[in-house]
Amino acid sequence: CLIMAITINGNGTISGITSGAGKILQVLSDFESTPTSQTIGPNTDGTTKVLSITITPSSTSSKILVMYNLNVSTDYSFAGSTLRRGTTKISIGTSTGSRMATTSYEYQTDTQLQSSAHTCMFLDSPSSTSALEYNVILTNSNNGTNDFYTNRTPSDTNTNVLRNRTASSIIVMEVGA
């Protein structure tokens, strides 16, 4: 916790701020509205990066705030999404037994009509000034091979209502330390 005296005089001048701590140094975002589909084997991660963005921190002491909103549907009832830095999983639960570690998880009761929003906010401490790719992959936590979709429902037709198309996004912010 950083504590400092800040003075605001009568004409709006602020003094006493000497640190870059907590300042947002850069913001990058990616918006995806194109529907995607992929087949994922049983109890495994997909290989397609459904969201991806690269940021180069200006200091090794900087933190990176990662936020995403991903609209996912599946032809089965279970879908997970996992945040990664490169190929390293971050912001995940603890795996135990047959339960896989993911960032978010959903169970759908109507697999032809539903699409669920997977969300995440994670403050990463990468200790790097190299380009860092943050990406999101889908996870199949079912014993069978299933199809997974982003930004659409499994039954993506014009024959009925309740078949909306959606959009997904990822935002990264470098936070000064």
Helices and strands as residue ranges (DSSP letters): E 7-8, E 14-15, E 24-32, E 36-40, E 44-45, E 51-55, E 63-74, E 78-85, E 88-90, E 104-107, E 116-124, E 132-140, E 146-150, E 168-175
